[in-house]
């Protein structure tokens, strides 16, 4: 019985991720490429996070505020929105957006380098490909995923407050007081832990799928698709585990 290729690639990705973490701990970081990767994972993705955060906060609030206002519980709208965003929606949706925006770029870039033998050329120059290519991308995602998550959370709350006030006449002070009452001191740190873990997953799997690309240019598209699918599946599973650990 042969091992499925996706399972082999998952194992190789975990090994590559371990090598990248070890190289980072030893300070072996390609600082030249790091800035470019930080820009791609951060400012280069702010707009899509901003727009989705606006939409998510407004839509979530329309659904919740309409029902709660009918039940005479409009004063709880802000709190419900805040804990829903902090505990689940903000980290998970941010990870999904970064998978579509950044993971596809990582997998395509490294996959193209692999099939055009640029990776082999880097190795022949006595440069470690993981240190040169993977480490900057892993650091960029680990740093920027929590930043993007905070941005998403803040924008979603603000859009929720605006929609509550304009559509359901809930005063801003009532909304924000509800947010302060319902959020616990652990909610925001746990949200950032989730987003950090998701960022690490996204970078490791995208880079792993890129570096294990075989064949010609056609395989680059296949690898990119495979990286996105595997990332979304594993992020969803990790979300279940982290929710059980952090919020139970």
C-alpha positions as a LaTeX table, in Angstrom:
\begin{tabular}{lrrr}
\hline
Residue & $x$ (\AA) & $y$ (\AA) & $z$ (\AA) \\
\hline
Unk1 & 0.00 & 0.00 & 0.00 \\
Unk2 & 1.52 & 3.31 & $-1.09$ \\
Unk3 & 1.38 & 6.37 & 1.11 \\
Unk4 & $-0.83$ & 9.13 & $-0.38$ \\
Unk5 & 1.22 & 11.96 & $-1.83$ \\
Unk6 & $-0.62$ & 14.59 & 0.20 \\
Unk7 & 0.40 & 12.78 & 3.39 \\
Unk8 & 4.06 & 12.67 & 2.30 \\
Unk9 & 3.93 & 16.37 & 1.48 \\
Unk10 & 2.33 & 17.12 & 4.83 \\
Unk11 & 5.15 & 15.25 & 6.58 \\
Unk12 & 7.78 & 17.06 & 4.51 \\
Unk13 & 6.10 & 20.39 & 5.28 \\
Unk14 & 6.29 & 19.69 & 9.01 \\
Unk15 & 9.99 & 18.85 & 8.68 \\
Unk16 & 10.60 & 22.05 & 6.70 \\
Unk17 & 8.68 & 23.99 & 9.35 \\
Unk18 & 10.79 & 22.47 & 12.11 \\
Unk19 & 13.97 & 23.39 & 10.23 \\
Unk20 & 12.70 & 26.95 & 9.75 \\
Unk21 & 11.88 & 27.35 & 13.46 \\
Unk22 & 15.29 & 25.94 & 14.44 \\
Unk23 & 17.08 & 28.27 & 12.00 \\
Unk24 & 15.13 & 31.23 & 13.38 \\
Unk25 & 16.08 & 30.29 & 16.94 \\
Unk26 & 19.75 & 30.22 & 15.88 \\
Unk27 & 19.41 & 33.67 & 14.31 \\
Unk28 & 20.00 & 32.43 & 10.75 \\
Unk29 & 17.59 & 34.85 & 9.07 \\
Unk30 & 17.68 & 36.24 & 5.53 \\
Unk31 & 17.07 & 39.86 & 6.54 \\
Unk32 & 17.13 & 41.11 & 2.93 \\
Unk33 & 14.05 & 39.09 & 1.98 \\
Unk34 & 12.38 & 39.49 & 5.38 \\
Unk35 & 11.27 & 43.08 & 4.77 \\
Unk36 & 9.64 & 42.19 & 1.45 \\
Unk37 & 7.77 & 39.29 & 3.05 \\
Unk38 & 6.62 & 41.46 & 5.97 \\
Unk39 & 5.24 & 43.96 & 3.47 \\
Unk40 & 3.39 & 41.25 & 1.53 \\
Unk41 & 1.88 & 39.63 & 4.63 \\
Unk42 & 1.14 & 43.01 & 6.27 \\
Unk43 & 0.45 & 46.24 & 4.35 \\
Unk44 & 0.00 & 44.35 & 1.10 \\
Unk45 & $-3.00$ & 42.54 & 2.62 \\
Unk46 & $-4.50$ & 45.31 & 4.78 \\
Unk47 & $-7.12$ & 46.37 & 2.24 \\
Unk48 & $-8.76$ & 42.96 & 1.85 \\
Unk49 & $-8.81$ & 42.50 & 5.65 \\
Unk50 & $-10.26$ & 45.99 & 6.07 \\
Unk51 & $-13.08$ & 45.45 & 3.57 \\
Unk52 & $-13.96$ & 42.00 & 4.90 \\
Unk53 & $-13.90$ & 43.25 & 8.50 \\
Unk54 & $-16.32$ & 46.04 & 7.61 \\
Unk55 & $-18.67$ & 43.60 & 5.91 \\
Unk56 & $-18.41$ & 40.92 & 8.60 \\
Unk57 & $-19.12$ & 43.31 & 11.47 \\
Unk58 & $-22.08$ & 44.88 & 9.69 \\
Unk59 & $-23.65$ & 41.62 & 8.50 \\
Unk60 & $-23.14$ & 39.80 & 11.81 \\
Unk61 & $-24.63$ & 42.75 & 13.64 \\
Unk62 & $-27.64$ & 43.06 & 11.34 \\
Unk63 & $-28.48$ & 39.41 & 11.97 \\
Unk64 & $-27.94$ & 39.60 & 15.75 \\
Unk65 & $-29.18$ & 43.12 & 16.47 \\
Unk66 & $-32.44$ & 42.63 & 14.58 \\
Unk67 & $-33.38$ & 39.59 & 16.65 \\
Unk68 & $-32.17$ & 40.94 & 20.00 \\
Unk69 & $-33.93$ & 44.27 & 19.47 \\
Unk70 & $-37.21$ & 42.40 & 18.92 \\
Unk71 & $-36.59$ & 40.53 & 22.17 \\
Unk72 & $-35.89$ & 43.76 & 24.06 \\
Unk73 & $-32.21$ & 42.86 & 24.55 \\
Unk74 & $-30.62$ & 45.46 & 22.28 \\
Unk75 & $-28.19$ & 46.48 & 25.04 \\
Unk76 & $-26.35$ & 43.15 & 24.68 \\
Unk77 & $-25.59$ & 43.49 & 20.96 \\
Unk78 & $-22.09$ & 44.91 & 21.40 \\
Unk79 & $-21.00$ & 42.21 & 23.82 \\
Unk80 & $-22.25$ & 39.34 & 21.67 \\
Unk81 & $-20.55$ & 40.80 & 18.61 \\
Unk82 & $-17.29$ & 41.30 & 20.54 \\
Unk83 & $-17.01$ & 37.79 & 21.94 \\
Unk84 & $-18.10$ & 36.24 & 18.64 \\
Unk85 & $-15.42$ & 38.18 & 16.78 \\
Unk86 & $-12.66$ & 37.72 & 19.37 \\
Unk87 & $-13.15$ & 34.02 & 20.04 \\
Unk88 & $-13.91$ & 32.74 & 16.58 \\
Unk89 & $-14.72$ & 34.94 & 13.61 \\
Unk90 & $-11.74$ & 37.34 & 13.59 \\
Unk91 & $-8.90$ & 34.77 & 13.80 \\
Unk92 & $-10.59$ & 32.25 & 11.50 \\
Unk93 & $-11.65$ & 34.72 & 8.80 \\
Unk94 & $-8.27$ & 36.47 & 8.93 \\
Unk95 & $-6.54$ & 33.12 & 8.44 \\
Unk96 & $-8.82$ & 32.35 & 5.50 \\
Unk97 & $-8.07$ & 35.71 & 3.88 \\
Unk98 & $-4.31$ & 35.30 & 4.39 \\
Unk99 & $-4.49$ & 31.80 & 2.95 \\
Unk100 & $-6.07$ & 33.15 & $-0.22$ \\
Unk101 & $-3.79$ & 36.20 & $-0.47$ \\
Unk102 & $-0.41$ & 35.14 & 0.94 \\
Unk103 & $-0.29$ & 31.33 & 0.97 \\
Unk104 & $-1.06$ & 31.17 & $-2.74$ \\
Unk105 & 1.82 & 33.56 & $-3.41$ \\
Unk106 & 4.24 & 31.51 & $-1.27$ \\
Unk107 & 3.29 & 28.20 & $-2.87$ \\
Unk108 & 3.41 & 29.62 & $-6.41$ \\
Unk109 & 6.73 & 31.42 & $-5.89$ \\
Unk110 & 8.53 & 28.45 & $-4.36$ \\
Unk111 & 6.87 & 25.96 & $-6.72$ \\
Unk112 & 8.07 & 27.96 & $-9.71$ \\
Unk113 & 11.58 & 28.13 & $-8.27$ \\
Unk114 & 11.52 & 24.37 & $-7.72$ \\
Unk115 & 10.43 & 23.37 & $-11.24$ \\
Unk116 & 12.83 & 25.88 & $-12.86$ \\
Unk117 & 15.71 & 24.40 & $-10.77$ \\
Unk118 & 16.40 & 27.67 & $-8.95$ \\
Unk119 & 16.24 & 25.77 & $-5.66$ \\
Unk120 & 18.98 & 23.44 & $-6.91$ \\
Unk121 & 21.07 & 26.45 & $-7.90$ \\
Unk122 & 20.68 & 27.94 & $-4.40$ \\
Unk123 & 21.81 & 24.62 & $-2.90$ \\
Unk124 & 24.85 & 24.46 & $-5.21$ \\
Unk125 & 25.87 & 27.90 & $-3.93$ \\
Unk126 & 26.05 & 26.32 & $-0.46$ \\
Unk127 & 23.00 & 28.23 & 0.73 \\
Unk128 & 20.34 & 26.40 & 2.70 \\
Unk129 & 16.99 & 26.90 & 0.85 \\
Unk130 & 14.95 & 26.67 & 4.05 \\
Unk131 & 16.98 & 29.40 & 5.74 \\
Unk132 & 17.07 & 31.58 & 2.63 \\
Unk133 & 13.46 & 31.20 & 1.46 \\
Unk134 & 11.25 & 29.73 & 4.18 \\
Unk135 & 12.46 & 31.48 & 7.34 \\
Unk136 & 11.56 & 35.03 & 6.17 \\
Unk137 & 8.10 & 33.87 & 5.11 \\
Unk138 & 7.44 & 32.07 & 8.40 \\
Unk139 & 8.55 & 35.08 & 10.46 \\
Unk140 & 6.46 & 37.44 & 8.32 \\
Unk141 & 3.29 & 35.39 & 8.83 \\
Unk142 & 3.85 & 34.83 & 12.56 \\
Unk143 & 4.34 & 38.58 & 13.06 \\
Unk144 & 1.66 & 39.87 & 10.70 \\
Unk145 & $-1.19$ & 37.40 & 11.27 \\
Unk146 & $-1.91$ & 38.76 & 14.80 \\
Unk147 & $-1.61$ & 42.34 & 13.48 \\
Unk148 & $-4.12$ & 41.57 & 10.73 \\
Unk149 & $-6.41$ & 39.88 & 13.26 \\
Unk150 & $-6.40$ & 42.94 & 15.55 \\
Unk151 & $-7.17$ & 45.14 & 12.53 \\
Unk152 & $-10.05$ & 42.87 & 11.52 \\
Unk153 & $-11.43$ & 42.80 & 15.07 \\
Unk154 & $-11.27$ & 46.58 & 15.50 \\
Unk155 & $-12.88$ & 47.34 & 12.14 \\
Unk156 & $-15.61$ & 44.73 & 12.68 \\
Unk157 & $-16.50$ & 46.18 & 16.09 \\
Unk158 & $-16.58$ & 49.72 & 14.73 \\
Unk159 & $-18.78$ & 48.77 & 11.77 \\
Unk160 & $-21.03$ & 46.84 & 14.16 \\
Unk161 & $-21.45$ & 49.90 & 16.35 \\
Unk162 & $-22.22$ & 52.15 & 13.37 \\
Unk163 & $-24.81$ & 49.73 & 11.99 \\
Unk164 & $-26.38$ & 49.27 & 15.45 \\
Unk165 & $-26.74$ & 53.00 & 15.94 \\
Unk166 & $-28.01$ & 53.81 & 12.46 \\
Unk167 & $-30.30$ & 50.82 & 11.90 \\
Unk168 & $-31.54$ & 49.92 & 15.39 \\
Unk169 & $-31.07$ & 53.18 & 17.36 \\
Unk170 & $-28.75$ & 51.58 & 19.91 \\
Unk171 & $-26.72$ & 54.45 & 21.45 \\
Unk172 & $-22.92$ & 54.14 & 20.99 \\
Unk173 & $-22.30$ & 54.32 & 24.76 \\
Unk174 & $-24.68$ & 51.38 & 25.32 \\
Unk175 & $-22.92$ & 49.37 & 22.60 \\
Unk176 & $-19.39$ & 49.98 & 23.93 \\
Unk177 & $-20.42$ & 49.44 & 27.54 \\
Unk178 & $-21.78$ & 46.05 & 26.49 \\
Unk179 & $-18.46$ & 45.27 & 24.78 \\
Unk180 & $-16.52$ & 46.08 & 27.97 \\
Unk181 & $-18.92$ & 44.03 & 30.09 \\
Unk182 & $-18.92$ & 40.89 & 27.96 \\
Unk183 & $-15.24$ & 40.66 & 26.94 \\
Unk184 & $-13.05$ & 38.88 & 29.48 \\
Unk185 & $-9.36$ & 39.73 & 30.04 \\
Unk186 & $-8.36$ & 36.50 & 28.28 \\
Unk187 & $-10.35$ & 36.96 & 25.09 \\
Unk188 & $-7.96$ & 39.24 & 23.19 \\
Unk189 & $-4.73$ & 37.40 & 24.18 \\
Unk190 & $-6.33$ & 34.08 & 23.21 \\
Unk191 & $-7.48$ & 35.61 & 19.90 \\
Unk192 & $-3.87$ & 36.60 & 19.18 \\
Unk193 & $-2.60$ & 33.13 & 20.14 \\
Unk194 & $-5.03$ & 31.60 & 17.66 \\
Unk195 & $-3.98$ & 33.95 & 14.88 \\
Unk196 & $-0.28$ & 33.36 & 15.58 \\
Unk197 & $-0.70$ & 29.59 & 15.35 \\
Unk198 & $-2.76$ & 29.96 & 12.16 \\
Unk199 & $-0.07$ & 32.22 & 10.68 \\
Unk200 & 2.60 & 29.62 & 11.40 \\
Unk201 & 0.45 & 26.90 & 9.81 \\
Unk202 & $-0.21$ & 28.96 & 6.69 \\
Unk203 & 3.46 & 29.74 & 6.11 \\
Unk204 & 4.74 & 26.22 & 6.80 \\
Unk205 & 2.19 & 24.44 & 4.62 \\
Unk206 & 2.40 & 26.92 & 1.74 \\
Unk207 & 6.20 & 26.80 & 1.70 \\
Unk208 & 6.21 & 23.02 & 2.14 \\
Unk209 & 3.86 & 22.47 & $-0.78$ \\
Unk210 & 5.91 & 24.86 & $-2.90$ \\
Unk211 & 9.23 & 23.16 & $-2.16$ \\
Unk212 & 7.81 & 19.68 & $-2.82$ \\
Unk213 & 6.47 & 20.57 & $-6.28$ \\
Unk214 & 7.50 & 18.04 & $-8.93$ \\
Unk215 & 7.28 & 18.14 & $-12.72$ \\
Unk216 & 6.76 & 21.12 & $-14.99$ \\
Unk217 & 5.04 & 24.50 & $-14.77$ \\
Unk218 & 1.60 & 22.86 & $-14.78$ \\
Unk219 & 2.36 & 21.34 & $-11.37$ \\
Unk220 & 2.80 & 24.82 & $-9.87$ \\
Unk221 & $-0.94$ & 25.45 & $-10.14$ \\
Unk222 & $-1.71$ & 22.03 & $-8.67$ \\
Unk223 & 0.65 & 22.68 & $-5.75$ \\
Unk224 & $-0.87$ & 26.08 & $-5.10$ \\
Unk225 & $-4.38$ & 24.63 & $-5.03$ \\
Unk226 & $-3.25$ & 21.76 & $-2.81$ \\
Unk227 & $-1.55$ & 24.16 & $-0.40$ \\
Unk228 & $-4.72$ & 26.24 & $-0.04$ \\
Unk229 & $-6.95$ & 23.21 & 0.51 \\
Unk230 & $-4.61$ & 21.63 & 3.06 \\
Unk231 & $-4.15$ & 24.93 & 4.89 \\
Unk232 & $-7.89$ & 25.57 & 5.17 \\
Unk233 & $-8.57$ & 22.02 & 6.38 \\
Unk234 & $-5.79$ & 22.01 & 8.98 \\
Unk235 & $-6.60$ & 25.54 & 10.19 \\
Unk236 & $-10.22$ & 24.44 & 10.74 \\
Unk237 & $-9.09$ & 21.39 & 12.70 \\
Unk238 & $-6.59$ & 23.43 & 14.71 \\
Unk239 & $-9.36$ & 25.94 & 15.44 \\
Unk240 & $-11.44$ & 23.20 & 17.05 \\
Unk241 & $-8.46$ & 22.12 & 19.17 \\
Unk242 & $-7.47$ & 25.64 & 20.24 \\
Unk243 & $-11.07$ & 26.57 & 21.06 \\
Unk244 & $-11.34$ & 23.50 & 23.28 \\
Unk245 & $-8.03$ & 24.32 & 25.01 \\
Unk246 & $-8.39$ & 28.08 & 25.37 \\
Unk247 & $-12.10$ & 28.66 & 25.92 \\
Unk248 & $-13.42$ & 25.50 & 27.61 \\
\hline
\end{tabular}
